[in-house]
Amino acid sequence: MKSDPNKGMKASLTLLLMVPVLTLLLVAAVVTFSGSISDGLPFFAGAVALGGFNVVVLKMVFARLEAEDDSG
């Protein structure tokens, strides 16, 4: 069975997706304790933007890794 040399890199890159998830948990905590949804909106907007950026970066990196696997 052939092991994937990029497995560790792929695993570390997928950890990037945890950042927006943790930010959304922070939004939930802020809204819960402050009682106002408007206090959590800046965190929510940041989480959405960061999540979108991370998905684009991960797709580009995974496409490049797949291209290297195909050529190598």
C-alpha positions in Angstrom: 0.0 0.0 0.0 1.5 3.3 -1.1 1.4 6.1 1.6 0.6 9.6 0.6 3.6 11.9 1.2 1.4 14.9 1.4 -0.9 13.5 4.1 0.5 15.6 6.9 0.3 18.7 4.8 -3.3 18.0 3.9 -4.2 17.4 7.5 -2.6 20.6 8.7 -4.4 22.6 6.0 -7.7 21.2 6.9 -7.1 22.6 10.4 -7.6 26.0 8.8 -11.2 25.3 8.6 -11.5 25.1 12.3 -10.7 28.8 12.7 -14.1 30.0 11.3 -15.9 27.3 13.2 -14.3 28.4 16.5 -15.1 32.0 15.6 -18.8 31.0 15.2 -18.7 29.4 18.6 -17.4 32.7 19.9 -20.3 34.5 18.3 -22.7 32.1 20.0 -21.1 32.8 23.3 -21.1 36.6 22.8 -24.8 36.6 21.8 -25.7 34.2 24.7 -24.0 36.3 27.4 -24.7 39.8 26.1 -28.3 39.1 25.0 -27.9 41.2 21.8 -27.3 39.7 18.4 -25.8 42.9 17.2 -22.8 42.4 19.5 -21.9 39.2 17.7 -22.3 40.4 14.1 -18.7 41.6 13.6 -17.5 38.2 14.7 -20.0 36.5 12.4 -18.9 38.6 9.4 -15.3 37.8 10.1 -16.0 34.1 10.4 -17.8 34.0 7.1 -15.1 35.9 5.3 -12.3 33.8 6.8 -14.2 30.6 6.1 -14.7 31.6 2.4 -11.0 32.5 2.1 -9.9 29.2 3.7 -12.1 27.2 1.4 -10.6 28.9 -1.7 -7.0 28.4 -0.4 -7.6 24.8 0.4 -9.2 24.1 -3.0 -6.2 25.6 -4.7 -3.7 23.7 -2.6 -5.5 20.4 -3.0 -5.7 20.9 -6.7 -2.0 21.5 -6.8 -1.2 18.5 -4.7 -3.4 16.3 -6.9 -1.6 17.7 -10.0 1.8 16.8 -8.4 0.5 13.3 -7.6 -0.6 12.8 -11.2 2.7 14.0 -12.7 4.9 12.2 -10.2 
